[in-house]
Amino acid sequence: MKLETGGFVIDDEFPCSSAGEMRTLAPGLVEVSFQPETIPQWFQDLLDDLFGGKGVPKEYMAHVRVRNASGEPRRITLRFLLSPKGAGYTYPPWWLWREDRGWAWLPPEDTDYRTRESLDATLELQPGESVRIASAPYEEPDAVIEKMQRLAERYDMWTYREIGSTAQGRPLAVLETAPRDIKLLVDSTMQSSEVVSWGIMHVAHWLTIPTSRARQLLEKIQFAIMPMMNPDGVYVGHSVTNAVGEVPKFGINNLVEGKEAPKETEALWNYLLEMKPDALIEVHAHFTRDDFTRSVVMHDKASMPEHLQAKAGIIEQAIFENFHAPPLDNRKVLIDPRLPEHDVYGDRYVIERAGTIRTSVQAVPDSIESQCADVREMVETVARALIHWKDAPNQE
């Protein structure tokens, strides 16, 4: 959609944009609705059955372009309406993209947030200036793929390969280091509006740095890095679905049980069976609400096959010591697939078929830099725990 009003042009006709209807409310004030997102009926039935209709949020991606088409400096306020299904993910800070600077926070003085209802973003643009305003610092899928390819071209330690493609033909790609006895996969959530490619690619770059710490990890562990696993969803501005309305994050159970599943889910599942990682870190971006306690998640070792419980215990201890020691208030979450409301994530099949211990972290999204530091912290925590497990006597 494109709206021309008061000398401004506002549109969502570019990659990774996300908006619904737009209308002028008053001179200098434009309302932007959220893009509706429909989830499959089977998934809605599941949410109704297990969570009383609640559960996975949606419609929490916003991203539009604004251009001052007049011949003089002008101010405009965009009022973004928030979906009741996704408002919890849309607290400030929001983000402003300028061609000469890239992404930066929208200043607090230019932000007026009405809890779970709307967010006003006020911009002052010079003649001809074009910016983008968004709920998160989105990256185009093609740009992420290019970063991966360039890193592999520059450093022999990384190999780039594609493990599948999406319904719209975008590659599902992985960066891998040399094979080792220990294997660790770091992948993005398939909830596409949670931007975590920055943090995951930071880990890939960090491992290229010539330090003893990085080299020790590379000598013991094969790393696999997947920074964007629902690129179609990102490209079309969805929050949890892909471009054809499927929910890739929650497709493993259907796939293993012989039902139809998204191509993204199938590619990840086949890779797990091929690589059989010792552990997996699924990276999310957590809420930015000030009083929200982010989660650090792990498959409950008590629900695992007995021969994997010792390894899981060492990983769990390392995570708890680093993320949950007093006075830290990170929330402990243990996923127990024996509970129906936990079984939806597919961890039972992941541990039984691939032997992979799944963990996840809701990475701090308050800045690109803080997300990068947080993802690296989680990766090093789990990696060193795996080395400790491998070096321990009587490990299996």
N, C-alpha and C positions, 0 to 999 in steps of 0.2 A: 504494500500500500504506500501511496505517496500523498502527503498533505502539504499544500502551499498556503501559507497564512502569514500575514504581517511582515512580508519580506523574507520569511524563512521557508526552507524546503525540508520536510521531515519524512524519512522513508525507512523501509525495512527491506529494500531491494538489493541486498548484498549478502555474501556468505556469512553464515552464523548469526544472522539477524533473528530477532524474536519479538513479535508484537502482534496485537490484535487490532481492533478498530482504533482509529485516531479521530479526534474532533476538537475544534476550537471552542473553548469555554468562554473566553473573554480575550480582549486584546493582550497579547503577550502570554497567554496561558492555554496550553494544549493538553488534552487528556489522552493518554496512551493506555489501552487495555492490554491484558496479557493474551498470549496466543493460546487458544484452547488446545487441549491435548486429550485424546481419547485412548483409554487403555483397553486391552482385550477383555471380553466378557468373562472368560475363564479366570482371569486375574482379579477382576472385580469381585467375582463370586468367592474367590479365595480370601480376599480381604474382608468381605462381609462375614465369612464363616469364622475366620481366625481372629480378626481384629475389630469386629463390629463396624466394618466399612472404613476404618482408619488404616493407617499403616504407611505405605509408601507415598510420599508427597509427589506432586507433579505441578507443572505450570509455574516454575520458579526461575525461568530464564527470561531476561529482558535485555534487548540490545537494538538500539536504533541509531540512525545517522541524522545529524542536523547540520544544515548549511545556511549561512547568511547570504542570501541572494541579492541583498540590497546594496546600496553604495555607501552605507554608513554603519558605524558600530551599533549593535542592537542587543537587547536582553530578551530572553525568553525563558519561561518556566514550563517544564514538562511534568505533568502529574501522572505518574505510573500507577495504575490500579493493580492491586495485588490479589492473586487468586487465593481463596480460602484454603485450597489444597496445598499451597506452596509458600504462603506468607512467612512461615517460620524460617525460611532460607533467605529472606530478602532484606534483612536488617542492614543498615549502613556498616561499613563504607561501601558506596557504589563507586563505579570506575569511569574515568574519562580518558578517551584515546585521542591524542593529537598526532598528526603525521610526523612532526619533528621531535616528539618526545616518547611516543608509545603510550603505554598504560600508566596511569597514576590515579590516586584517590581523588574522588570528587570532594572538594573541601567541605568541612562540616558546615561552614557558614553559608554554603550554597545548597545545603540539603535540609529538607523539612520532612521528617518521617512521622507518619501517623500509624501507630502500631497495628499491624496486620490489615491495614486498609489501603494506604497509598504512600508514595514517596514523591516529593517534589524536588526536582533537580533544576537549578537556575543556572543559566549559561549566559555569558556575555561574549559575543563573537564579533570579530572584525569583518569588514566587507570581503566576501568571497571565502571566508574561513569555513572549513568543514571539520566536524568532530563526531565522535561516537560516544554514546553514554550507555552503560551496561551495568547489570547486577554483579558481574564478575569479569575478570580480564581474559576474555575468550581468545583462543588461538584457532586459526583455520586448520583443518586436518592436513591440507597440502603442506602448510608451513611446518607442521610437526614431522611429517614424513621427510621433508627436505632436511630438517635438522638431524634426524636419525641417519640419513644417508651420508650427509657431510661428515658426521662424527665417525662413521665407519670408514669413510675414505681417508680421513686424517689419521686415525689410530688403528693400527693392525689388531689391537686387542679386541676390538668390536667387530662383529659380523652382523650385517643387516640381512634379514630375510622376511618374506611375507608368508604368513601361515593361512591366509584365506582372504576373502573379499566380502564386501557388504552387498546389500541388494542394489545399491546405486553404483557399485563397482569400485569403491574405495578400498585400498589395501588395509589389511589388518597385519601390522608389522611388529617385529620383535628385534631387539638388539641382544646379541649373546656374546659372552666372553668364552674363553677356551673351556672345553669339558674338564670337569673336576669331579671328585667323589661326592662332594656336597653341592647341591643345586638349590638356588634361591630365585624365585620369580617375584618380580615387583610389577604389578599391573594396576591400571586405572579402573575405578568403578565404571560400570556401564551406564550409570546415571549421568547422562551426557552433560548436563548443565553444571555439574560439579567439576570445575576446572582444576585438574591436578597434573597436567602435562608439564607445567613449569617445574614442579618438585621432582617428578620422576626423571626428567631429563637432567636435572641438576645432579642426581645420583650418578647418572652415566658419565657426566663430565668430571665429577669428583673422583671417580675411580681411575681417570686418566692422569691424575696429578702424581708426580713422582715423589711419593712419600712412603715411609715404611709401613704406615697403617694401611694405606690402600694396597700396597704390594702384598702384605700379609694376607689380606682378604682374597685377593686375586689368586694367590698361590693355593688356597684351600677351597675356594668356592667358584662355581660357575654361576654367573649372574645372567638373568634374562629380564629384559626391560621392555614393558609395553605401556607407553605413555598415553595412548588414546584407543580405547576398545569399543567405542560407539561413535565413530566419526560421522556417520550419517545423521545421528541424532544431534550432534553438535552443529553440523552444517545447516540443518533445517530448523534449528532453534527449539528443539524439544528438551524436556527435562529428564524423562525416564525411558521414553520409547525411542525406537529407531525411526527411519524415514517411512517405514510401512506400518507403523503402529504396533510393533511387537515390543516386548519387554525383555531385552537380552539378559539382564542381570538375574532374572528369576526363571531361566529356561533350562537349567541343568537337569532338574528332576524330570521334566517332560522329555528331554532328549534321551536320557538314559532309559526311560520307560517306554521308548518307542513312539512317542508322540512328536508332532511337529514342533520345531524349535528354531529360533532366529539363527542366521548365518554367523553372527558374532559369537553366540553361545557355542555353536558347533566348532568353530575354529579354536576357541579357548579350550574346550573340552578335549579335542583331539590333541592339542599341544600338551595338555596335562598328562594324557596317557602316553604320549611319546617321551616327554622329558622326565616325568615323574619327579617333580621338585620335592625336596625335603620339606620346604615351607613356601608359603605364598603370602605376600603382603598386598592386600587390596587397598588402594589409597582413595580416600574420600576427602571432600572439603566440608568442614563442619560449619554449623551455624555461626553467625557473627554476633548474635545477641550477647550482651555483656554478661548476663547471669547464666548463660548456658555452659554446662560442663561437657566437654567433648569426650568421646568414647575411644578407648583403645580395646580392640576386640580380639578374642581368640577362641578357637574351637575348644570346648571343655574336654580336657584329657580323659576325664572319667567315662566319657561316651565313646572313646576311641578303641580300636583293637589293642589288645594288651601289649603287643610287641612294639607299639609306637608311643606308649605312655611315658617311657623314660625320656625320650627325646622331647616330647611335648612338655614334660615337667621342667626341663632345663630352659626351654624357650619361655614358658610361663613365668618362671622365677626371674629371668632376665627382664622381661617386660614389666613385671610388677615392681622390681627394684628400681627401674629407671623411670617409670611413668606413674607409679602409685605410692611411692614412699611419702610419708608425711613430711611437709604439709601440702603436698601436691593433691589436687582435687580432680585429676583425670578420672573419668568413670570407668570402672572395670565392667566389661561385658563378656560373659562366657556363653558361647553358642552351643547348645545341647540339642542335637538333631533328634533325640528321643522325644522332645516336645514338639507337637505339631506346628506351633507358631515359629519354631526355630528350623524345622526341617525344610521350610520353603527355600532356604538359601542354597541347598544342594551340597552342604558340607559332608553329609553322610556318604554320598557317592564319591566325593573328592577324596576323602580319607580311605575309603574301602577300595576304590578302583585305582587311584593314582598314588596312594600312600602319602598324600600331601597334607601338611598341617596348615590350615588357613588362618591367617591373622588379618586384621585390618586396622587402619588408623584414620581418624577424622582429622586430617592435617589442618593446622591453623591457617586460615585463608586471609588473614587481615592484611597481608602484603605478599607480594610474590617472593620477597626475600625470606619472610618468616615461614612460608610454606616450604621453600627449598630446604631450609635448615631443619624443619620438623620431619620431613620425609627422610632426609639423610639420617637423622637421629634414630628413627624407627628401623631403617635398613641396617645400620651398623649394630643396633641392639640385637636384632634377630640373627644377623650374620655371625656375630661373635658367640652367640648362644649355640649356634649350630657347630661352630668350631670346637667349643667347649664340650659339646655332646660327643663329637667324633673322637676327641682326644681322651675322653673319659674311659677308664677301664670297664670292660664288660658291656660296652655299647653294642647295640645290634644294628 
